[in-house]
Amino acid sequence: RLFHDFNNGDVFLSEIRPDTISQFERYLHRSGVSQSYCNMNMSMVRTIINRAIRAQLITYEVHPFIYWTRPADDIRELDISVEDVRLIRDSEPHLKKQRLGRDIFMLSYYLGGMNLIDLLSVNFKGVKVLEYTRYKSRNMKRSDKRISFTIQPEARALIDKYMNRNTGRLDFGYKFQYKNFLSYVTRSIKSLAEELEIDDAQKVCFYSARKSFVQHGF
């Protein structure tokens, strides 16, 4: 969509040259997007062009991306301190959504920063040693991506609180699509962080549990 807007409509693959790509990158920067978002869009356009080349839809004497090197992404400082994690853990908010945000955040933290989509896909019934492959890496064949660790008592208590006894999966009483649920969880955690007056509460989200677990591990 952004490349289409930049060109004011459709273009032939044969019209895309190195200077086109340079101008598109400048267009993205002028629009005020982050470096990470710019990199993502540039990489997607390059992927489309490379697929067209492999499918023999186009041949270039000079590849349009010959002069483009992906800059480093913006550093996302989403981790919070041990003290702030304790604040979330020990909080007793009145709002149901904040209590849910607290529990899901801490469950992810206790499970080594497990992503929400992986949390929702696991059958926890009778499981003492959790073994799973992350959703985002399960289709990569370069190495064994399987993760295995013992479920600790703090995590087990939260799992038992929300586990559906029939399916073994976590049931948070939210019946809408995953993307909407992730947004709801993020808003709930952010709302709790603001109420607890955590520094930079606006940056606190579900992913902060994973980032914080890693930083505290170091």
C-alpha positions in Angstrom: 0.0 0.0 0.0 2.8 2.5 0.9 4.7 1.7 -2.3 1.5 2.1 -4.3 0.9 5.5 -2.6 4.5 6.6 -3.2 4.1 5.8 -6.9 0.7 7.3 -7.2 -0.6 4.0 -8.5 0.6 0.8 -10.0 3.9 0.4 -11.7 5.5 -2.3 -13.9 8.2 -4.3 -12.2 10.5 -3.2 -15.1 10.1 0.4 -14.0 11.5 -0.2 -10.5 15.2 0.8 -10.5 17.7 1.5 -7.7 16.8 5.2 -7.7 13.1 4.2 -7.2 14.1 2.3 -4.1 16.2 5.2 -2.8 13.3 7.6 -3.3 10.8 5.2 -1.7 13.1 5.1 1.4 13.2 8.9 1.6 9.4 9.0 1.2 9.0 6.7 4.2 11.4 8.8 6.3 9.6 12.0 5.4 6.3 10.4 6.4 7.6 10.2 10.0 7.5 6.4 10.5 10.0 4.7 12.8 13.2 3.2 11.4 11.9 -0.3 12.3 8.7 0.3 10.3 10.7 1.7 7.4 12.9 -1.3 7.4 9.9 -3.6 7.5 8.3 -2.0 4.5 11.5 -1.9 2.5 12.2 -5.6 3.2 8.6 -6.5 2.1 9.0 -4.7 -1.2 12.4 -6.4 -1.7 10.7 -9.8 -1.0 8.1 -9.2 -3.6 10.7 -8.3 -6.2 12.8 -11.3 -5.3 9.8 -13.6 -5.7 9.1 -12.0 -9.1 12.7 -12.7 -10.2 12.5 -16.4 -9.0 9.2 -16.8 -10.8 10.9 -15.4 -14.0 8.4 -12.6 -14.2 11.2 -10.0 -14.5 15.0 -9.9 -15.2 17.1 -7.0 -14.0 20.6 -6.1 -15.2 20.9 -4.2 -11.9 18.9 -5.4 -8.9 16.7 -2.5 -7.6 18.0 -3.1 -4.0 21.7 -3.3 -5.0 22.5 -0.1 -3.0 20.1 -0.7 -0.1 21.4 -2.1 3.2 19.0 -2.6 6.1 19.9 -0.1 8.9 19.7 -1.2 12.5 16.1 -1.2 13.9 15.2 1.1 16.7 15.9 -0.3 20.1 12.6 -1.0 21.9 13.2 -0.6 25.6 10.2 -2.4 26.8 11.6 -4.1 29.9 10.8 -3.0 33.4 12.7 -3.4 36.7 12.4 -6.2 39.2 10.7 -3.8 41.5 8.1 -2.9 39.0 7.4 -6.6 38.3 6.9 -7.0 42.0 4.4 -4.1 42.0 2.4 -5.8 39.3 2.6 -9.2 41.0 1.4 -7.9 44.3 -1.2 -5.5 43.0 -4.9 -6.0 43.9 -6.7 -3.8 41.3 -10.5 -3.3 41.5 -11.1 -3.5 37.7 -11.5 -7.0 36.3 -9.5 -6.2 33.2 -6.6 -5.0 35.3 -6.6 -8.3 37.3 -6.7 -10.2 34.1 -3.8 -8.1 32.7 -1.8 -8.7 35.9 -2.3 -12.5 35.8 -1.5 -12.9 32.1 1.6 -10.7 32.4 2.9 -12.6 35.4 2.1 -16.0 33.8 4.1 -15.0 30.7 7.0 -13.9 33.0 6.9 -17.1 35.1 6.9 -19.2 31.8 10.1 -17.6 30.6 8.5 -14.8 28.6 6.1 -17.1 26.7 4.1 -15.3 23.9 0.4 -15.0 24.2 -0.3 -17.0 21.1 1.7 -19.8 22.5 0.1 -19.6 25.9 -3.3 -20.0 24.3 -2.3 -23.0 22.2 -0.9 -25.3 25.0 -2.8 -28.1 26.6 -1.7 -27.7 30.2 -3.7 -30.6 31.6 -1.4 -32.7 33.8 1.7 -31.0 32.4 4.7 -30.6 34.8 7.4 -30.1 32.2 6.3 -27.7 29.4 7.5 -28.5 25.9 6.6 -26.3 23.0 7.9 -24.7 19.8 7.3 -20.9 19.5 4.6 -20.1 16.9 6.9 -17.6 15.2 9.8 -20.1 14.7 8.0 -23.4 14.2 8.3 -23.3 10.4 12.1 -22.6 10.5 14.1 -25.7 9.7 17.5 -24.5 10.5 17.6 -26.0 14.0 15.5 -27.6 16.7 13.5 -24.7 18.2 11.8 -26.7 20.9 11.7 -25.2 24.4 11.4 -27.3 27.5 11.3 -26.4 31.2 9.6 -27.3 34.5 6.5 -25.4 35.3 7.1 -23.6 38.6 4.4 -23.4 41.4 3.7 -19.6 40.8 2.9 -20.4 37.2 0.9 -23.5 38.1 -1.4 -21.5 40.4 -2.3 -19.1 37.5 -2.7 -21.9 35.0 -5.1 -23.8 37.3 -7.0 -20.5 37.9 -7.8 -20.1 34.1 -7.5 -23.6 32.7 -10.6 -25.2 31.1 -10.9 -28.6 32.8 -12.1 -30.2 29.6 -9.7 -28.9 27.0 -6.7 -28.1 29.2 -6.3 -24.8 27.5 -6.4 -21.4 29.1 -9.8 -19.7 29.0 -9.9 -16.0 29.9 -13.5 -15.6 29.0 -12.8 -13.6 25.9 -14.6 -14.9 22.8 -13.2 -12.5 20.1 -10.3 -12.9 17.7 -6.8 -13.3 18.9 -5.7 -9.9 17.6 -8.5 -8.2 19.5 -7.7 -10.1 22.6 -4.0 -9.2 22.4 -5.0 -5.5 22.1 -7.3 -5.9 25.1 -4.6 -7.5 27.2 -2.1 -4.8 26.2 -4.6 -2.0 27.2 -5.3 -3.8 30.4 -1.6 -4.1 31.4 -1.0 -0.5 30.4 -3.9 0.6 32.5 -2.6 -1.3 35.5 0.9 0.1 35.0 -0.5 3.7 35.0 -2.5 3.0 38.2 0.6 1.7 39.9 2.5 4.8 38.7 5.3 2.7 37.1 7.9 4.8 35.3 7.2 5.1 31.6 3.9 3.2 32.1 3.0 3.9 28.4 5.8 1.6 27.2 4.6 -1.3 29.4 2.8 -4.0 27.3 2.4 -7.8 27.2 5.8 -8.1 25.5 7.4 -6.4 28.5 7.1 -9.6 30.4 9.4 -11.4 27.9 11.9 -8.5 27.7 12.0 -8.2 31.5 12.5 -11.9 32.0 15.5 -11.9 29.7 17.0 -8.7 31.3 16.5 -10.0 34.8 18.1 -13.3 33.7 21.2 -11.5 32.6 
